[in-house]
Amino acid sequence: MIVFWFLLCAVIGYLLGSFNGAILISRWIRGEDIRAKGSGNAGLTNFYRNYGGLDTLLVLLIDVGKTILACFIGRAILGAYDFNWRQEGAMFCGGLSVIGHVFPLYFGFRGGKGILTAGTLAAFVDWRIIAILLGVFLLLVLITRYVSLGSVIACFIYPILFWWRYPGDDKIMMTILACCLAALACWMHRSNIKRLLAGTESKFSIHKKKS
C-alpha cells in the first residue's frame, strides 16, 4: 500500500512541477517563449536577463509556490501513513516537482535547471540548509558574477547538508533524494561548466538585456 502513496506523491509532484513559471509568464504576458531567447533556458536567470524584474517576480511566485504546495501535499500524504514520513514525504513530492520543472510534461520536457525549485525544497524541509546554500551562492555570485558557478557549487554541497541535518533513520532517504536532485542540477549545468572552464560564460548583471 505504501507504494501506491509514493506513486501518488510522485504523480502529483511531477504534474505540479511541470507548470514552469518562466514559460508560462513569457507566453501569457510577452507572447513569446523564453526558450527562444538568450541562453534558451526556461529558468529565472535567463528570464530576468531578457524581461527584467517585475515579470520575474511572477515567475518566482509560480515556481516557489508550486514547490511549496508539492511539499505540503507530500507531507500530508506520507505523514499520515503508519511510518509517519512527514519530512520524507515533503522531500519526495517536492523532489518530483523539481523534476517536473526541469522536464515539464506540458512544454515538451524542456524546462529550467531546477536551482530555484531545489532551493525552495531545502528551505521547506530545513531553513538551516537553505541559509548555508544561499550564503555560499550569493558570496560566489558577488565575487565572480557567475550565477552558474554559484549554482554548481551549491549543488555539490546540497546532499552534504542533508546528510548533516538528518540523523538516524531519516538520513539515508533524505540524502539519496538530495543526491539525485544535485546530480540532475549539475547535469543541467553541463554546458555552463564547459563555458566556465573555457572562460566564455556570461556574467550576471542587474540590468536586463536590451531587446
C-alpha positions as CSV (number, residue, x, y, z in Angstrom):
1,M,0.0,0.0,0.0
2,I,2.9,2.4,0.7
3,V,4.0,2.0,-2.9
4,F,0.6,3.5,-4.0
5,W,1.0,6.5,-1.8
6,F,4.6,7.1,-3.1
7,L,3.3,6.8,-6.7
8,L,0.5,9.3,-5.9
9,C,3.0,11.7,-4.5
10,A,5.3,11.3,-7.5
11,V,2.5,12.0,-10.0
12,I,1.1,15.0,-8.1
13,G,4.6,16.4,-7.6
14,Y,5.6,16.0,-11.2
15,L,2.4,17.5,-12.6
16,L,2.7,20.5,-10.3
17,G,6.3,21.0,-11.2
18,S,5.5,20.9,-14.9
19,F,3.9,24.4,-14.5
20,N,7.1,26.1,-15.4
21,G,6.8,29.8,-14.4
22,A,9.3,31.2,-16.9
23,I,7.5,29.6,-19.9
24,L,4.0,30.5,-18.6
25,I,4.8,34.1,-18.0
26,S,6.8,34.6,-21.2
27,R,3.8,33.2,-23.1
28,W,1.0,34.9,-21.2
29,I,2.4,38.3,-20.8
30,R,5.0,38.7,-23.5
31,G,3.5,36.4,-26.2
32,E,6.9,34.7,-26.6
33,D,8.7,31.6,-25.5
34,I,11.6,32.2,-23.1
35,R,13.3,29.2,-24.5
36,A,13.8,31.0,-27.8
37,K,15.7,33.9,-26.1
38,G,19.1,34.3,-24.5
39,S,20.5,31.0,-23.3
40,G,17.4,29.1,-24.2
41,N,16.9,28.0,-20.6
42,A,13.4,28.3,-19.0
43,G,14.8,29.5,-15.7
44,L,14.8,32.6,-13.5
45,T,18.2,33.9,-14.6
46,N,17.6,33.8,-18.3
47,F,14.1,35.2,-17.8
48,Y,15.4,38.2,-15.8
49,R,18.2,38.9,-18.3
50,N,15.6,39.2,-21.0
51,Y,12.5,40.7,-19.3
52,G,13.6,42.4,-16.1
53,G,12.3,42.4,-12.6
54,L,8.5,42.8,-12.5
55,D,7.7,39.8,-14.7
56,T,10.5,37.9,-13.0
57,L,8.7,38.3,-9.7
58,L,5.7,36.4,-11.1
59,V,8.0,33.6,-12.3
60,L,9.4,33.5,-8.8
61,L,6.0,33.2,-7.2
62,I,4.8,30.4,-9.5
63,D,8.0,28.3,-9.1
64,V,8.3,28.8,-5.4
65,G,4.6,28.3,-4.9
66,K,4.3,25.1,-6.8
67,T,7.2,23.6,-4.9
68,I,5.8,24.5,-1.5
69,L,2.4,23.1,-2.5
70,A,4.0,19.8,-3.5
71,C,5.9,19.6,-0.2
72,F,2.7,20.2,1.8
73,I,0.9,17.5,-0.2
74,G,3.7,15.0,0.2
75,R,4.0,15.7,3.9
76,A,0.2,15.3,4.3
77,I,0.0,12.0,2.4
78,L,3.1,10.2,3.6
79,G,3.0,11.8,7.1
80,A,-0.5,10.3,7.6
81,Y,0.8,6.8,6.9
82,D,2.0,4.5,9.6
83,F,5.7,5.3,9.1
84,N,5.0,9.0,9.7
85,W,7.3,10.1,6.9
86,R,6.5,13.8,7.1
87,Q,9.8,15.1,6.0
88,E,10.5,12.3,3.6
89,G,7.0,12.9,2.1
90,A,7.8,16.6,1.6
91,M,11.2,15.8,0.1
92,F,9.9,13.1,-2.2
93,C,6.9,15.0,-3.6
94,G,8.9,18.3,-3.7
95,G,11.7,16.5,-5.5
96,L,9.4,15.2,-8.1
97,S,8.2,18.8,-8.5
98,V,11.8,19.8,-9.2
99,I,12.0,17.1,-11.9
100,G,8.7,18.3,-13.4
101,H,10.2,21.8,-13.5
102,V,13.2,20.6,-15.4
103,F,11.3,18.2,-17.7
104,P,7.8,19.8,-17.9
105,L,5.1,17.5,-19.3
106,Y,3.2,20.4,-20.7
107,F,6.1,22.0,-22.6
108,G,7.9,19.3,-24.5
109,F,10.1,18.3,-21.5
110,R,12.3,21.4,-21.9
111,G,12.3,23.4,-18.7
112,G,14.6,25.1,-16.3
113,K,17.7,23.8,-14.4
114,G,16.0,23.3,-11.1
115,I,18.1,25.6,-8.8
116,L,15.3,27.8,-7.5
117,T,12.9,24.9,-7.0
118,A,15.5,22.7,-5.3
119,G,16.4,25.6,-3.1
120,T,12.7,26.1,-2.2
121,L,12.5,22.5,-1.3
122,A,15.6,22.8,1.0
123,A,14.0,25.9,2.6
124,F,10.8,23.9,3.3
125,V,12.4,21.0,5.0
126,D,15.1,22.8,7.0
127,W,15.8,26.6,7.0
128,R,19.4,26.0,8.1
129,I,20.2,24.1,4.8
130,I,18.9,26.9,2.6
131,A,20.6,29.5,4.8
132,I,24.0,27.9,4.1
133,L,23.3,27.3,0.5
134,L,22.1,30.8,-0.1
135,G,25.1,32.2,1.7
136,V,27.5,30.2,-0.5
137,F,25.6,31.0,-3.7
138,L,25.4,34.8,-3.1
139,L,29.0,35.0,-2.0
140,L,30.2,33.3,-5.1
141,V,28.0,35.4,-7.4
142,L,29.0,38.6,-5.7
143,I,32.7,37.7,-6.0
144,T,32.7,36.2,-9.5
145,R,29.4,37.4,-11.0
146,Y,28.9,33.9,-12.4
147,V,25.4,32.7,-11.4
148,S,26.2,29.2,-12.8
149,L,29.3,28.9,-10.6
150,G,27.3,29.6,-7.5
151,S,24.6,27.2,-8.6
152,V,27.1,24.3,-9.3
153,I,29.0,24.7,-6.0
154,A,25.6,24.8,-4.2
155,C,24.7,21.6,-5.9
156,F,27.8,19.9,-4.6
157,I,27.2,20.8,-1.0
158,Y,23.4,20.2,-1.2
159,P,23.5,16.5,-0.3
160,I,26.2,17.0,2.3
161,L,24.0,19.4,4.2
162,F,21.1,16.9,4.1
163,W,23.4,14.2,5.5
164,W,24.5,16.6,8.2
165,R,21.0,17.7,9.2
166,Y,19.2,14.4,9.3
167,P,20.5,11.8,11.7
168,G,19.1,8.3,12.3
169,D,16.6,6.6,10.0
170,D,15.8,9.8,8.1
171,K,19.4,10.3,6.9
172,I,19.6,7.6,4.1
173,M,16.4,8.5,2.3
174,M,16.8,12.3,2.6
175,T,20.4,12.1,1.4
176,I,19.7,9.8,-1.5
177,L,16.9,12.2,-2.7
178,A,19.2,15.2,-2.3
179,C,22.0,13.4,-4.2
180,C,19.6,12.7,-7.1
181,L,18.4,16.4,-7.3
182,A,22.0,17.7,-7.1
183,A,23.1,15.3,-9.8
184,L,20.2,16.4,-12.0
185,A,21.0,20.1,-11.5
186,C,24.7,19.5,-12.2
187,W,23.8,17.7,-15.4
188,M,21.6,20.5,-16.5
189,H,24.5,22.9,-16.0
190,R,27.0,20.8,-18.1
191,S,27.1,23.5,-20.8
192,N,27.7,26.2,-18.2
193,I,30.5,24.2,-16.7
194,K,32.2,23.8,-20.1
195,R,31.9,27.6,-20.6
196,L,33.3,28.3,-17.2
197,L,36.3,26.2,-17.9
198,A,36.7,27.9,-21.2
199,G,36.3,31.4,-19.7
200,T,33.3,32.2,-22.0
201,E,30.5,32.1,-19.5
202,S,28.3,35.2,-19.3
203,K,28.5,37.2,-16.1
204,F,25.4,38.4,-14.3
205,S,24.2,42.0,-14.4
206,I,21.4,43.7,-12.6
207,H,20.4,45.2,-15.9
208,K,18.2,43.2,-18.3
209,K,19.4,42.8,-21.9
210,K,18.0,45.4,-24.3
211,S,15.7,44.0,-27.0
